[in-house]
């Protein structure tokens, strides 16, 4: 196998630094591992996205190292058991099909406007 590229070495270094900075902070190590696993399948050719994620990780590292961070978590939308079984969301919203982020105003229209925009 060939030697790791400079970017690969930087990313591995960032991973280790994030794990070290997250020690003792609830949820930090698990979150770091989950983020890196989630993006591990990115193709090597997607350099722009990889560099973006690297910069984002650097910013998160700075936040973790600052004295203000006491824990690390993620915002997740909680679903009630009735919503999971029926697949229904809040009134006026479309069900989440897992395709990624949606615009919260997608299902909202002005009452005066017809669906074809006339």
C-alpha positions as a printed NumPy array, in Angstrom:
array([[  0.   ,   0.   ,   0.   ],
       [  1.253,   3.488,  -0.806],
       [  2.089,   6.114,   1.772],
       [ -0.791,   8.234,   3.06 ],
       [ -1.174,  11.603,   1.377],
       [ -0.625,  14.846,   3.256],
       [ -4.386,  15.364,   3.585],
       [ -4.847,  11.83 ,   4.965],
       [ -2.143,  12.45 ,   7.562],
       [ -3.779,  15.743,   8.542],
       [ -7.155,  14.042,   8.945],
       [ -5.727,  11.243,  11.077],
       [ -3.961,  13.833,  13.203],
       [ -7.218,  15.777,  13.585],
       [ -8.996,  12.569,  14.624],
       [ -6.435,  11.882,  17.362],
       [ -6.509,  15.507,  18.538],
       [-10.314,  15.497,  18.712],
       [-10.302,  12.286,  20.735],
       [ -7.731,  13.735,  23.146],
       [ -9.608,  17.019,  23.491],
       [-12.862,  15.151,  24.079],
       [-11.593,  13.083,  26.999],
       [-13.614,  13.834,  30.081],
       [-16.368,  15.606,  28.142],
       [-19.61 ,  13.602,  28.032],
       [-20.53 ,  12.423,  24.557],
       [-17.471,  13.872,  22.836],
       [-15.533,  10.704,  22.022],
       [-18.615,   8.878,  20.769],
       [-19.613,  11.848,  18.63 ],
       [-16.122,  12.157,  17.111],
       [-16.029,   8.458,  16.261],
       [-19.539,   8.57 ,  14.787],
       [-18.752,  11.604,  12.609],
       [-15.577,  10.04 ,  11.244],
       [-17.295,   6.701,  10.587],
       [-20.166,   8.456,   8.835],
       [-17.806,  10.147,   6.389],
       [-15.297,   7.301,   6.012],
       [-16.972,   6.12 ,   2.805],
       [-16.376,   9.398,   0.942],
       [-14.509,   8.786,  -2.31 ],
       [-10.921,  10.034,  -2.379],
       [-11.769,  12.1  ,  -5.453],
       [-14.252,  14.261,  -3.461],
       [-11.452,  16.541,  -2.256],
       [-13.627,  19.644,  -1.823],
       [-15.982,  17.902,   0.583],
       [-13.091,  16.269,   2.439],
       [-11.355,  19.626,   2.868],
       [-14.631,  21.213,   4.009],
       [-15.118,  18.502,   6.638],
       [-11.483,  18.891,   7.716],
       [-11.951,  22.646,   8.255],
       [-15.196,  21.984,  10.132],
       [-13.385,  19.484,  12.345],
       [-10.653,  22.044,  13.053],
       [-13.277,  24.553,  14.199],
       [-14.888,  21.914,  16.434],
       [-11.473,  21.138,  17.893],
       [-10.968,  24.798,  18.768],
       [-14.348,  24.824,  20.497],
       [-13.561,  21.652,  22.431],
       [-10.224,  23.042,  23.564],
       [-11.754,  26.3  ,  24.742],
       [-12.668,  26.34 ,  28.389],
       [-16.331,  26.893,  27.583],
       [-17.117,  23.427,  26.22 ],
       [-18.276,  21.025,  28.92 ],
       [-19.932,  18.38 ,  26.727],
       [-20.553,  17.567,  23.105],
       [-23.856,  16.54 ,  21.634],
       [-26.009,  16.699,  18.571],
       [-29.424,  18.1  ,  17.888],
       [-31.778,  15.296,  17.002],
       [-35.444,  15.405,  16.261],
       [-37.301,  13.247,  18.738],
       [-40.257,  11.242,  17.457],
       [-43.099,   9.953,  19.517],
       [-44.074,   6.264,  19.121],
       [-47.271,   7.247,  17.271],
       [-45.331,   9.241,  14.67 ],
       [-42.909,   6.372,  14.049],
       [-45.655,   3.848,  13.364],
       [-47.883,   6.082,  11.229],
       [-45.076,   7.986,   9.515],
       [-46.99 ,  11.221,  10.033],
       [-45.145,  14.363,  10.997],
       [-46.432,  17.642,  12.224],
       [-49.445,  19.066,  10.398],
       [-48.463,  20.755,   7.163],
       [-45.122,  18.951,   6.878],
       [-44.026,  16.158,   4.651],
       [-42.856,  12.848,   6.135],
       [-39.096,  12.546,   6.539],
       [-37.811,  10.055,   3.984],
       [-34.196,  10.238,   5.189],
       [-32.888,  12.082,   2.126],
       [-31.169,  14.643,   4.32 ],
       [-31.923,  18.153,   5.43 ],
       [-35.152,  19.705,   4.275],
       [-36.382,  23.242,   4.163],
       [-38.853,  23.631,   7.058],
       [-41.072,  25.751,   4.821],
       [-41.447,  23.067,   2.095],
       [-44.946,  21.997,   3.075],
       [-46.158,  25.508,   3.895],
       [-47.99 ,  27.621,   1.329],
       [-49.931,  30.797,   1.576],
       [-53.693,  30.015,   1.557],
       [-54.233,  32.481,  -1.316],
       [-51.721,  30.758,  -3.583],
       [-52.753,  27.726,  -5.551],
       [-50.236,  24.864,  -5.98 ],
       [-49.432,  25.919,  -9.562],
       [-48.413,  29.416,  -8.341],
       [-51.268,  31.389,  -9.983]])
